Amino acid sequence: MLARVREIPEGFVRSYGDISPGAPRFGGTVLSQTDEDVPWWRVVRADGSLAKGERQRVLLEDEGVPFRGTRVDMTVARLPADVDLA
């Protein structure tokens, strides 16, 4: 699961369900408890809302991720789960 997070390129996001199909809450738990260096800010809720609020938004905006109001524009920024980056 952490490998999927590491694969998300700058400027894109994936949802918790994309990185942990069938168990999105598990993916969130793993990210919140890991000490590994992963780009956690690139994982958002399926509706584009942010679990870590302003802190996460600043990191995403720095990478050029587009927003619609308070949510990531998932139609533009979401990297589909079935895209293999390896």
N, C-alpha and C positions, 0 to 999 in steps of 0.2 A: 504494500500500500504506500509506504513512504517513497518507493521508487517511482510510483505514478506521480507523486507530488513533485519530486525532483525533475521529472520530465516536462513539466509545464513551462513553456518558454516565457520569457519576459514579454509583458504586454497582453497576456492571455490569462484566462482563469478556467477552472473546472469546478463543478459542484461537488459537494460531499458524496452524493450518489454516484458521480462519475469515478471518484477515486476508490470508493468502497461500495460497489453495486450490491444491493440487497441489504446493506447495513450502514447507511450514511451516518448514523449516530456513533457507530463504532469508529468510523474514520475521524470524526470530530474528537472523540475521546483520545485516540492515538495521537493526533496532532497536538492536543492540549497537554499531553503528558510526556512527549518525547524530548530528549535532550539533543537529538540529532539536528544538524544544520540543514533545514529544509525550508523552501519558500512558502511557508504556511499561509501567507497573505494572499496567495493566488488561488486559494480554495474558499469558495463562497457558497451561500445557500442557493438552492435551485432557482429561487426567484430573484437572485442577484443581490439580496440583502447581505450585509456584513455581520459576521459574528463578533468581530473585534472593533467595530465602530470606526471612529475617526483615525485611530492608529493604523488600522488596516487600509482605510481609504487613502491616506497620505502615501503609503507605500505603493498602492496600485496606481494612483495618479502620477507618481514619479515615473512609472513604467509606461505611461500613456494609455492605461486602460480607460475606456469611455464609460461615462455614467449617464443615467437618466434620473435626475433628481438624486435621491439617496442610494440608488441601486446601480450595480454594474449593468451595463447594457449587454445582456446575455446574447442577443442576436448578433452582436459584433465580436464580443470578447471571449465567448465560451469556446473552448477547444473541445470538440466532441469526444466522448469517452472512447469511441471506436477508432480514433486516430492513433496509430502506432508510431511513436517517435523514435523507436530503437533502430 
